[in-house]
Amino acid sequence: MTTSLETRLVRAAALLGEWRDVLEERGVDGEVPRWAARRGWDGFLCALPDDDLAGCEVGGAAAVASLVGAPADLVALAREVAAVVAVSEASPPAGPAEALKGAPRRKSGQVAALVDLCRARGFAARRIVDVGSGAGHLTRALARALRVEAVGLERDEERVERARARTAGERGVQFEVVAVGATPVALRPTDLAVGLHACGALADALVALAARDRVSLVLVACCPQKVDRAARPAASRTGRVRALDVAREVLGAANSFEGSPDLEALATRIALRRILRARGVPLRQGDETNGLTPRVRRTLEAASARALALRGLAPASEQERKEALELARVEVGVARRRALPRRLLGSALEIALALDRARALEEAGAASDVVRLFPRALSPRNLAVVSRALAR
């Protein structure tokens, strides 16, 4: 018997509530997290052999639950997380993804998976509304595959111009500069709204729009921490009753994923924090990369120069960077081990956010579900809220 969305959301919310302290306290470099000290976990975590650690990072909750000698409450946590994050998977594409001009291979695979899902679900749409359409790859692919009109809504004018240029001469596809959530938008009853990696507040705005106008929706969200308030309020009544409001600084934990971390990138972040703190910069965990683009974060030289410049400080010397990086590489192993429980709960938080959105649509009268749309190799953000609006 299929478990209802409401039951799944209630269970996820209960798990997050019980282990809220682990979610809310990010480890500070070199310090034992308070939640680990209280539960007596730190000795076990820090003594994990490298092979076991790597297996847990790749295998997630199931791997942690099977660790020999693990504390009983850590095993209980892992087993409950494994149950909460279990969702059905969408059927794999019938064939290889078509390479989309100007798109990375992974993006082509993501688009192909979403198109196949829409075909398989048989949405009777007369128009596609792609929210956060970017370069328009998904907008065009859905218009062609479903043979309907499509409009891409994107707040970035330059992206809209690029999308229009790529679509020149293609009938039935258009792009508009619209910031959904900030600009009033009305959807038609026969629309299918889609969002592929809609960030933070945009994902919630799209759910609210689909619920209000009672249209079908396929949504893959990402970057939940990108909200303009101190906390993300629950989208569903069920979530509100279960106190599923989540603070912005905690939402980033939902970006956790099963897989081996980039050790050099992790060492660079730790080294950057060391340099900033040595200069007297007060930091909360995670603040060190504020204002830095992914490209700048790749090397400590670029990251430290930019981070210090943003604070009106002189660049770090080569010796400063060398010493900070050497110490950081030693600390990475301990940081990875202490991060395991929070990574588990991050995956549960990601599921809870998806279930909350799906439940909000169900409460508005739609038939909704959450599925894994494509393999993590294409993107670790692969949960799709799939909602079919029922006849009015």
Protein Blocks (a to p, Z undefined) as FASTA:
>chain_A
ZZdfklmmmmmmmmmmmmmmmmmmccdehiacfklmmnopmmmmmmpcfklmmmmmmnmm
mlmmmpghiafklmmmmmmmmmmmpccdddddfbdcdddehiafklmmmmmmmmmmmmmn
opacfbdcdehklnommmmmmmmmnopadddddfblklmmmmmmmmgoiahiacddddeh
jaccdddfkbccddehiahjlmmmmmmmmmmnopadddddehkllccbfbdcdfbfklmm
nopaccfklmmmmmgccddddfklmmmmmmmmmmmmmnopacdehjlmgoiafklmmpmk
lmmmmmmmmnopacddfklmmmmmmmmmmmmmmmmmmmmmmmmmmmmmmmmmmmmmmmmm
mmnopacddddfbdfklomblcccddddddZZ
